[in-house]
Amino acid sequence: MKEITGFRRDILYTLLGTDEPSGAEINEMLEDHYSGTVYHGRLYDNLDTLIERDFVVKSQIDGRTNSYKLTDKGERAILDHHNWQAGFVDESEPPLAAD
């Protein structure tokens, strides 16, 4: 995960627990999270990098639409990262308010 940027990590999180979303669905989830536009070029360039590094696999739905899924390596990486982060959170404290 050291070579994965925050944006790529967020892509992996969107894929965790989803059923092979399309690029448009991933884009929508990220735009909801960031409360703003995620440009297609940025999304698809980063998806391609995650595919090249074997974190994500792409399948074709139809002639124009692809779906994306975490590989075992991608799922392990994002869950390991999540567990690492969770080690810094004191669950006995109330959660921080989101801005």
DSSP file (Angstrom, degrees, kcal/mol; ACC not computed):
  #  RESIDUE AA STRUCTURE BP1 BP2  ACC     N-H-->O    O-->H-N    N-H-->O    O-->H-N    TCO  KAPPA ALPHA  PHI   PSI    X-CA   Y-CA   Z-CA
    1    1 A M    >         0   0    0      0, 0.0     3,-1.8     0, 0.0     8,-0.1   0.000 360.0 360.0 360.0 -12.4    0.0    0.0    0.0
    2    2 A K  T 3   +     0   0    0      1,-0.3     0, 0.0     3,-0.0     0, 0.0   0.837 360.0  48.5 -60.4 -31.9    3.0    2.3    0.3
    3    3 A E  T 3  S+     0   0    0      2,-0.1     2,-0.5     0, 0.0    -1,-0.3   0.432  92.2  98.5 -88.3   1.6    2.9    3.1   -3.4
    4    4 A I    <   -     0   0    0     -3,-1.8     2,-0.0     4,-0.0    46,-0.0  -0.792  67.7-139.5 -96.0 125.5   -0.9    3.7   -3.4
    5    5 A T     >  -     0   0    0     -2,-0.5     4,-2.4     1,-0.1     5,-0.2  -0.263  28.9-104.2 -72.2 166.4   -2.0    7.4   -3.2
    6    6 A G  H  > S+     0   0    0      1,-0.2     4,-2.2     2,-0.2     5,-0.1   0.880 122.3  52.7 -59.2 -39.6   -4.9    8.5   -1.1
    7    7 A F  H  > S+     0   0    0      2,-0.2     4,-1.8     1,-0.2    -1,-0.2   0.922 110.2  47.0 -65.0 -43.5   -7.1    8.8   -4.2
    8    8 A R  H  > S+     0   0    0      1,-0.2     4,-2.2     2,-0.2    -2,-0.2   0.891 110.5  53.1 -64.6 -38.4   -6.3    5.2   -5.3
    9    9 A R  H  X S+     0   0    0     -4,-2.4     4,-2.3     1,-0.2    -1,-0.2   0.900 106.7  52.7 -63.0 -39.7   -6.9    4.0   -1.8
   10   10 A D  H  X S+     0   0    0     -4,-2.2     4,-2.0     2,-0.2    -1,-0.2   0.871 106.5  53.3 -64.2 -35.6  -10.4    5.6   -1.9
   11   11 A I  H  X S+     0   0    0     -4,-1.8     4,-1.6     2,-0.2    -2,-0.2   0.939 108.2  50.0 -61.6 -45.9  -11.1    3.8   -5.2
   12   12 A L  H  X S+     0   0    0     -4,-2.2     4,-1.4     1,-0.2    -2,-0.2   0.906 108.6  52.8 -60.1 -40.9  -10.2    0.5   -3.5
   13   13 A Y  H  < S+     0   0    0     -4,-2.3     3,-0.2     1,-0.2    -1,-0.2   0.895 105.8  53.7 -61.4 -39.2  -12.5    1.4   -0.6
   14   14 A T  H  < S+     0   0    0     -4,-2.0    -1,-0.2     1,-0.2    -2,-0.2   0.842 109.8  48.8 -65.0 -30.3  -15.4    2.0   -3.0
   15   15 A L  H >< S+     0   0    0     -4,-1.6     3,-1.6    -3,-0.2     2,-0.4   0.753  88.4  97.9 -79.8 -23.7  -14.8   -1.4   -4.5
   16   16 A L  T 3< S+     0   0    0     -4,-1.4     3,-0.1     1,-0.3    53,-0.0  -0.512 101.2   2.4 -67.9 119.1  -14.8   -3.1   -1.1
   17   17 A G  T 3  S+     0   0    0     -2,-0.4    -1,-0.3     1,-0.3     2,-0.3   0.528 106.3 113.7  82.9   5.4  -18.2   -4.6   -0.5
   18   18 A T  S <  S-     0   0    0     -3,-1.6     2,-1.0     3,-0.0    -1,-0.3  -0.699  72.2-117.4-104.4 164.0  -19.7   -3.6   -3.8
   19   19 A D  S    S-     0   0    0     -2,-0.3    50,-0.1     1,-0.1    -3,-0.1  -0.650  71.6 -63.1-103.8  76.8  -20.8   -5.9   -6.6
   20   20 A E  S    S-     0   0    0     -2,-1.0    49,-0.2    -5,-0.3    -1,-0.1   0.937  70.1-156.9  49.9  65.8  -18.5   -5.0   -9.5
   21   21 A P        -     0   0    0      0, 0.0    47,-2.1     0, 0.0    -1,-0.1  -0.268  13.8-113.3 -69.4 157.6  -19.6   -1.4  -10.1
   22   22 A S  B  >  -A   67   0A   0     45,-0.2     4,-2.2     1,-0.1    45,-0.2  -0.352  33.2-102.6 -77.4 167.9  -19.1    0.4  -13.4
   23   23 A G  H  > S+     0   0    0     43,-0.8     4,-2.7     1,-0.2     5,-0.2   0.887 124.3  54.5 -59.1 -39.3  -16.7    3.3  -13.7
   24   24 A A  H  > S+     0   0    0      1,-0.2     4,-2.2     2,-0.2    -1,-0.2   0.881 108.0  49.2 -63.3 -38.1  -19.6    5.7  -13.6
   25   25 A E  H  > S+     0   0    0      2,-0.2     4,-2.2     1,-0.2    -1,-0.2   0.898 111.6  48.5 -68.6 -40.1  -20.8    4.1  -10.3
   26   26 A I  H  X S+     0   0    0     -4,-2.2     4,-2.4     2,-0.2    -2,-0.2   0.929 110.9  51.8 -62.6 -44.4  -17.4    4.4   -8.8
   27   27 A N  H  X S+     0   0    0     -4,-2.7     4,-2.7     1,-0.2    -2,-0.2   0.908 108.8  50.4 -58.2 -44.0  -17.2    8.0  -10.0
   28   28 A E  H  X S+     0   0    0     -4,-2.2     4,-2.2     2,-0.2    -1,-0.2   0.911 110.0  49.7 -62.9 -43.4  -20.5    8.8   -8.4
   29   29 A M  H  X S+     0   0    0     -4,-2.2     4,-2.0     1,-0.2    -1,-0.2   0.909 113.2  46.7 -62.5 -41.8  -19.4    7.3   -5.0
   30   30 A L  H  X S+     0   0    0     -4,-2.4     4,-3.1     2,-0.2     5,-0.2   0.903 110.4  51.8 -68.1 -40.9  -16.2    9.3   -5.1
   31   31 A E  H  X>S+     0   0    0     -4,-2.7     4,-1.3     1,-0.2     5,-1.3   0.886 109.4  51.1 -63.3 -37.4  -18.0   12.5   -6.0
   32   32 A D  H  <5S+     0   0    0     -4,-2.2    -1,-0.2    -5,-0.2    -2,-0.2   0.922 113.7  45.2 -62.1 -43.0  -20.4   11.9   -3.1
   33   33 A H  H  <5S+     0   0    0     -4,-2.0    -2,-0.2     1,-0.2    -1,-0.2   0.929 120.8  37.4 -66.4 -46.2  -17.4   11.4   -0.8
   34   34 A Y  H  <5S-     0   0    0     -4,-3.1    -1,-0.2     2,-0.2    -2,-0.2   0.542  99.7-134.0 -84.6  -7.4  -15.4   14.4   -2.1
   35   35 A S  T  <5S+     0   0    0     -4,-1.3     2,-0.3    -5,-0.2    -3,-0.2   0.898  75.9  62.9  53.2  43.8  -18.5   16.6   -2.5
   36   36 A G  S   <S-     0   0    0     -5,-1.3     2,-0.2    -6,-0.2    -2,-0.2  -0.980  94.6 -50.0-175.0-179.4  -17.3   17.7   -5.9
   37   37 A T        -     0   0    0     -2,-0.3     2,-0.6    -3,-0.1    -9,-0.0  -0.471  33.8-163.9 -74.1 132.5  -16.4   16.7   -9.4
   38   38 A V        -     0   0    0     -2,-0.2     2,-0.1   -11,-0.1    -7,-0.1  -0.976  26.8-130.4-111.2 114.2  -14.0   13.8  -10.0
   39   39 A Y     >  -     0   0    0     -2,-0.6     4,-2.2     1,-0.1     3,-0.5  -0.396   8.8-128.5 -71.0 139.3  -12.8   14.1  -13.6
   40   40 A H  H  > S+     0   0    0      1,-0.2     4,-3.1     2,-0.2     5,-0.3   0.862 106.9  56.8 -56.2 -40.6  -13.1   10.9  -15.7
   41   41 A G  H  > S+     0   0    0      1,-0.2     4,-2.1     2,-0.2    -1,-0.2   0.909 108.2  47.4 -59.3 -41.7   -9.5   11.1  -16.8
   42   42 A R  H  > S+     0   0    0     -3,-0.5     4,-1.8     2,-0.2    -1,-0.2   0.933 114.8  46.4 -64.1 -45.7   -8.3   11.1  -13.2
   43   43 A L  H  X S+     0   0    0     -4,-2.2     4,-2.6     1,-0.2    -2,-0.2   0.961 116.2  42.2 -62.3 -52.6  -10.5    8.2  -12.3
   44   44 A Y  H  X S+     0   0    0     -4,-3.1     4,-2.4     1,-0.2    -1,-0.2   0.842 111.7  54.2 -71.4 -32.5   -9.7    6.0  -15.3
   45   45 A D  H  X S+     0   0    0     -4,-2.1     4,-1.7    -5,-0.3    -1,-0.2   0.918 113.2  44.3 -62.1 -41.9   -6.0    6.7  -15.2
   46   46 A N  H  X S+     0   0    0     -4,-1.8     4,-2.3    -5,-0.2    -2,-0.2   0.871 111.2  52.5 -72.4 -36.7   -5.9    5.6  -11.6
   47   47 A L  H  X S+     0   0    0     -4,-2.6     4,-2.3     2,-0.2    -2,-0.2   0.924 108.3  52.4 -60.9 -43.1   -8.1    2.6  -12.2
   48   48 A D  H  X S+     0   0    0     -4,-2.4     4,-2.6     1,-0.2    -2,-0.2   0.897 108.8  49.8 -60.0 -40.6   -5.6    1.6  -15.0
   49   49 A T  H  X S+     0   0    0     -4,-1.7     4,-1.8     2,-0.2    -1,-0.2   0.914 110.2  49.9 -64.4 -42.4   -2.7    1.9  -12.6
   50   50 A L  H  <>S+     0   0    0     -4,-2.3     5,-2.9     2,-0.2     6,-1.2   0.857 111.7  49.3 -64.8 -34.2   -4.6   -0.3  -10.0
   51   51 A I  H ><5S+     0   0    0     -4,-2.3     3,-1.7     4,-0.2    -2,-0.2   0.930 109.3  51.2 -67.6 -46.2   -5.2   -2.8  -12.7
   52   52 A E  H 3<5S+     0   0    0     -4,-2.6    -2,-0.2     1,-0.3    -1,-0.2   0.833 110.6  49.3 -59.7 -33.1   -1.6   -2.8  -13.8
   53   53 A R  T 3<5S-     0   0    0     -4,-1.8    -1,-0.3    -5,-0.2    -2,-0.2   0.333 116.6-115.3 -91.1   6.9   -0.5   -3.4  -10.2
   54   54 A D  T < 5S+     0   0    0     -3,-1.7    20,-0.4     2,-0.2    19,-0.3   0.784  85.7 115.0  66.1  31.1   -3.0   -6.3   -9.8
   55   55 A F  S   <S+     0   0    0     -5,-2.9    16,-2.1     1,-0.2     2,-0.3   0.676  80.0  28.6 -93.6 -23.5   -5.2   -4.6   -7.1
   56   56 A V  E     -B   70   0A   0     -6,-1.2     2,-0.4    14,-0.3    -2,-0.2  -0.970  65.7-151.4-138.4 147.4   -8.2   -4.4   -9.4
   57   57 A V  E     -B   69   0A   0     12,-2.9    12,-2.0    -2,-0.3     2,-0.4  -0.964  13.6-146.3-120.4 142.5   -9.5   -6.5  -12.3
   58   58 A K  E     -B   68   0A   0     -2,-0.4     2,-0.3    10,-0.2    10,-0.2  -0.888  14.6-175.5-109.9 136.4  -11.7   -5.0  -15.1
   59   59 A S  E     -B   67   0A   0      8,-2.5     8,-3.2    -2,-0.4     2,-0.5  -0.933  26.8-116.2-126.2 153.2  -14.5   -6.9  -16.9
   60   60 A Q  E     +B   66   0A   0     -2,-0.3     6,-0.3     6,-0.2     3,-0.1  -0.774  24.5 179.4 -93.1 129.3  -16.6   -5.9  -19.8
   61   61 A I  S    S-     0   0    0      4,-3.0     2,-0.2    -2,-0.5     5,-0.2   0.873  72.7 -27.1 -88.6 -49.4  -20.3   -5.5  -19.3
   62   62 A D  S    S-     0   0    0      3,-1.6    -1,-0.3     0, 0.0     3,-0.0  -0.783  89.0 -64.5-148.3-167.9  -21.1   -4.4  -22.8
   63   63 A G  S    S+     0   0    0     -2,-0.2     3,-0.1     1,-0.2    -3,-0.0   0.708 132.3  22.7 -61.8 -21.1  -19.4   -2.6  -25.7
   64   64 A R  S    S+     0   0    0      1,-0.1     2,-0.4     2,-0.0    -1,-0.2   0.574 111.3  72.5-119.9 -15.3  -19.0    0.6  -23.8
   65   65 A T        -     0   0    0    -43,-0.0    -4,-3.0   -42,-0.0    -3,-1.6  -0.892  52.1-171.9-118.0 132.9  -19.2   -0.2  -20.1
   66   66 A N  E     - B   0  60A   0     -2,-0.4   -43,-0.8    -6,-0.3     2,-0.3  -0.828  11.2-146.6-113.5 156.3  -16.7   -2.0  -17.8
   67   67 A S  E     -AB  22  59A   0     -8,-3.2    -8,-2.5    -2,-0.3     2,-0.4  -0.855  12.1-146.6-117.3 160.3  -17.0   -3.2  -14.3
   68   68 A Y  E     + B   0  58A   0    -47,-2.1     2,-0.3    -2,-0.3   -10,-0.2  -0.955  15.3 178.0-132.0 144.7  -14.3   -3.3  -11.7
   69   69 A K  E     - B   0  57A   0    -12,-2.0   -12,-2.9    -2,-0.4     2,-0.1  -0.997  32.5-107.7-146.5 144.0  -13.6   -5.7   -8.8
   70   70 A L  E     - B   0  56A   0     -2,-0.3   -14,-0.3   -55,-0.3     2,-0.1  -0.467  31.2-137.2 -66.9 140.7  -10.9   -6.0   -6.2
   71   71 A T     >  -     0   0    0    -16,-2.1     4,-2.7    -2,-0.1     5,-0.2  -0.416  33.4 -99.0 -82.3 172.6   -8.4   -8.8   -6.7
   72   72 A D  H  > S+     0   0    0      1,-0.2     4,-2.6     2,-0.2     5,-0.2   0.912 128.8  51.9 -58.7 -41.1   -7.4  -10.9   -3.6
   73   73 A K  H  > S+     0   0    0    -19,-0.3     4,-2.3     1,-0.2    -1,-0.2   0.908 110.7  47.6 -61.2 -43.1   -4.3   -8.7   -3.5
   74   74 A G  H  > S+     0   0    0    -20,-0.4     4,-2.3     2,-0.2     5,-0.2   0.901 112.4  48.4 -65.9 -42.0   -6.4   -5.5   -3.6
   75   75 A E  H  X S+     0   0    0     -4,-2.7     4,-2.3     2,-0.2     5,-0.2   0.921 112.7  47.9 -65.6 -43.5   -8.8   -6.8   -0.9
   76   76 A R  H  X S+     0   0    0     -4,-2.6     4,-2.7    -5,-0.2     5,-0.2   0.921 112.1  50.8 -60.9 -43.8   -5.9   -7.8    1.4
   77   77 A A  H  X S+     0   0    0     -4,-2.3     4,-2.2    -5,-0.2    -2,-0.2   0.922 113.0  43.1 -62.8 -45.6   -4.2   -4.5    0.9
   78   78 A I  H  X S+     0   0    0     -4,-2.3     4,-2.4     2,-0.2    -1,-0.2   0.876 115.7  48.3 -73.0 -35.4   -7.2   -2.3    1.7
   79   79 A L  H  X S+     0   0    0     -4,-2.3     4,-2.6    -5,-0.2    -2,-0.2   0.902 111.7  50.0 -69.4 -39.8   -8.2   -4.5    4.7
   80   80 A D  H  X S+     0   0    0     -4,-2.7     4,-2.2    -5,-0.2    -2,-0.2   0.921 112.8  47.6 -61.3 -43.0   -4.7   -4.4    6.1
   81   81 A H  H  X S+     0   0    0     -4,-2.2     4,-2.6    -5,-0.2    -2,-0.2   0.919 111.2  50.7 -63.8 -43.4   -4.6   -0.7    5.7
   82   82 A H  H  X S+     0   0    0     -4,-2.4     4,-2.6     1,-0.2    -2,-0.2   0.923 111.1  48.0 -60.7 -45.4   -8.0   -0.3    7.3
   83   83 A N  H  X S+     0   0    0     -4,-2.6     4,-1.1     2,-0.2    -1,-0.2   0.880 110.1  52.7 -64.5 -37.7   -6.8   -2.4   10.3
   84   84 A W  H >< S+     0   0    0     -4,-2.2     3,-0.6     1,-0.2     4,-0.3   0.938 111.8  45.6 -61.9 -46.8   -3.6   -0.4   10.6
   85   85 A Q  H >< S+     0   0    0     -4,-2.6     3,-2.1     1,-0.2     4,-0.3   0.901 106.1  59.7 -62.8 -40.9   -5.7    2.8   10.7
   86   86 A A  H >< S+     0   0    0     -4,-2.6     3,-1.5     1,-0.3    -1,-0.2   0.784  91.9  69.6 -61.0 -26.2   -8.1    1.4   13.2
   87   87 A G  T << S+     0   0    0     -4,-1.1    -1,-0.3    -3,-0.6    -2,-0.2   0.666  97.3  52.0 -65.1 -15.5   -5.2    0.8   15.6
   88   88 A F  T <  S+     0   0    0     -3,-2.1     2,-0.5    -4,-0.3    -1,-0.3   0.435  92.2  90.0 -98.4  -2.2   -5.0    4.6   16.0
   89   89 A V    <   -     0   0    0     -3,-1.5     2,-1.0    -4,-0.3     3,-0.0  -0.853  68.0-145.3-103.0 125.7   -8.6    5.1   16.9
   90   90 A D    >   -     0   0    0     -2,-0.5     3,-1.6     1,-0.2    -3,-0.1  -0.785  11.5-166.7 -87.6 104.3   -9.7    4.9   20.5
   91   91 A E  T 3  S+     0   0    0     -2,-1.0    -1,-0.2     1,-0.3    -5,-0.0   0.598  81.4  69.2 -73.0  -8.9  -13.2    3.4   20.2
   92   92 A S  T 3  S+     0   0    0      2,-0.1    -1,-0.3    -3,-0.0    -2,-0.0   0.665  89.8  78.1 -79.8 -14.7  -14.0    4.3   23.8
   93   93 A E  S <  S-     0   0    0     -3,-1.6     3,-0.1     1,-0.1    -4,-0.0  -0.644  96.9-100.9 -88.7 149.1  -14.1    7.9   22.7
   94   94 A P        -     0   0    0      0, 0.0    -4,-0.1     0, 0.0    -1,-0.1  -0.386  50.8 -93.0 -64.2 149.2  -17.1    9.3   20.8
   95   95 A P        -     0   0    0      0, 0.0     2,-0.1     0, 0.0     3,-0.0  -0.272  43.1-103.3 -63.9 149.7  -16.5    9.6   17.1
   96   96 A L        -     0   0    0      1,-0.1     2,-0.3    -3,-0.1    -3,-0.0  -0.439  39.6-106.8 -69.1 145.9  -15.2   12.9   15.7
   97   97 A A        -     0   0    0     -2,-0.1     2,-0.2    -3,-0.1    -1,-0.1  -0.558  31.6-126.1 -75.0 137.0  -17.8   15.1   14.0
   98   98 A A              0   0    0     -2,-0.3    -1,-0.1     1,-0.1     0, 0.0  -0.596 360.0 360.0 -80.8 144.3  -17.5   15.2   10.2
   99   99 A D              0   0    0     -2,-0.2    -1,-0.1     0, 0.0    -2,-0.0   0.465 360.0 360.0 -79.5 360.0  -17.3   18.6    8.6
